[in-house]
Amino acid sequence: MEVMEEKKIVRTKYYINRTKSFDCRYDNLDGNVLVALKKDKTDLDKLRVVLEDNPQGNIIISEIDSVNTLNLLVSIFTNLSFDGTVTFDLLPYVDWQKGLVKDTKIDLSNIPSYIKIKGFQRDNEQDAFAIWAHNQKDSIKERLFGHLTDLDKELFAGQEQVINDFYNQFMEVYKYDDKSITEADPRVLMIQIFRLIQSRYTLDRSLSFDLFTGNFIKIDNPKAANANDPVHIYKEGKGTSDGRVQLFTLLANNSKFNLDCTPVWGNLISKHLHEWNEFVDSNGQIFHYDLAFGIEGLPEAELMNRKERTIEGEYPSVEKIRPTLIYSYSPSIGKKEDKNKSA
């Protein structure tokens, strides 16, 4: 007896006459109403039409292109009653994070209870949104947590647990107390975190194609499935070079340490693509930390004078002090592309 494969039926509604700012795709099988925003958001408040047509539906809004658009959506839904669920899917359109730094205001104060947020990378990558979340005060974290999807709650909570556990270990190893750590030199803290990671979380070159830098995991190696995941590396004690860069970011750039430590990537003189960490101090000076090559706190001028590598991509907190560089950020592949580099 031949079994017929059930086909997924998708019906598309275009709200052309009511608004030109989005289209709505209704998935009959999954029961989700998928709303993709367009660039023209002049009639964005007409999203109420979708809610009225699907009074108990699951609405998923994607293509959110900026923090301003996200805040606009919150303000629109604040005064709308709805018996279903509306999910802001922040993952497909990664450019929305452009300019997102830890003091950026994302309005969660009046967000309705039916709003859910899908925004954490599934491999625990510390993109600009994750860094923003970990640097917020507890009240904002709690508010954010209450609106995350179930999987995002698990990811966020797991990362917070790693931060707290490492912080307690750090305090014990270096004999700080609550007062002395707030008075410590941030550059000293960076070096101490760097050395603790070096001693406890090894670079496993066997998990990667590139034995020189330890980059590019072997997808066909089951042991390498989570080799770039900083939470997994923290638990297992080893991972790839890129994974340790993510771990350094997770452990340093949060509300416990409040250090502006982010990934940076470029090309080595050997033509190998490589990733390491940058730290920006309170004076806007940039220092470089490379776990793979044992570079700790090297000023940028000195690093560039060596002519051993180039910088091709950075995070928003560093981009804002380099106004001549415009990057397109793509967490899904872990790299950025320099789209307009001035001389």
C-alpha positions, 0 to 999 in steps of 0.5 A: 500500500502506497503511503501518500506524503502529506503536503504542507498547504500555505495560503498567503494573504496580502493586506495590500488595500489596508497597509503597504508595510507588511505581508501576512502568510498564513500556514494552515498546517502549523496554525501560525500567521507569519507577518514579514515587515517591509521597509515602509512602516508608515501604516505599521499600526494596521497590524491590528487588522491581523489580530482582528482576523485571527483573534486567538492565533499565533502571530509571528512577526519577523524582518524587524530591522532595528531597535527603533522598529522593535520599540515601535512594535511594543508601543503599538501592541501596548494598547491592543488586547489579544487572546493569542500569542504574538512572537517577535522573531529577532533571529532571521534579520540580524542587521536589527542589532546594528548600533545595539550596545549595553545602554541601548533602551529596549522598552519592556516596561509596557509590553503586553503579556501575550508578547513573546521574544525569540532572540538568542542564538541557538548555539549560545553565540554572544551576539549584540542582543545577548550581550545587551541582555546580560548587562541589564539590571536584574529587574530588566532581566526578569522582565525580559525573561518573562517574555522569552519563548521557552527555548530562549528562556532555557538559553538565557538562564543557562548563560546566566548560570555560567556567568554566576558560577564563573564569577564565584570561582573568580572571586575565590581564586583572586581573593576579591570581595564585593567592595574590592572588585568594584574598585579594581582596574578593569584591565587587571580584571581582563587579564585575570579572566584571560589567564583563568580561561587559559588555564581551565579551558583548552583549545582542542585542535582535533575538533577543527579543520584548521590545526593552526588557529583551531577554527572551522569545526569538523561538522562530521565529528560528533564531538565537535557538534558543540565545539563553538558553544561557550556554555558547552565549552564551560562545562566540558573544559575544551573547544575551538578557538572561536568557541573560546572567544565566545566564552571569553565574551560571555564571562567578561561582558555582563553585569557582574564584571561590566567589561566591554569585551567582544569578538573581533575577526580578520585575516592573519598574515598566513591568510587564515581567517581568525577570531579573537577579543577586543576590550574597550576601556573607559577612555575609548582605547582598544586592547586586544586579547588572543587566547590562541596566541597568548596575547593579553591586553596589547594596545591596538597600535602595537598589534597593527604595527606588527602587521601580522593581521587585519581587522575585518569585523567588530561588534557595535560597541567598537564600531561606534568609535570607528565611524568610518567603518560600516559593517553588516553583522551576521551572527548566523555565520559568526562573522561580519562583512565590511561593506564600506571601508574608508581609506 
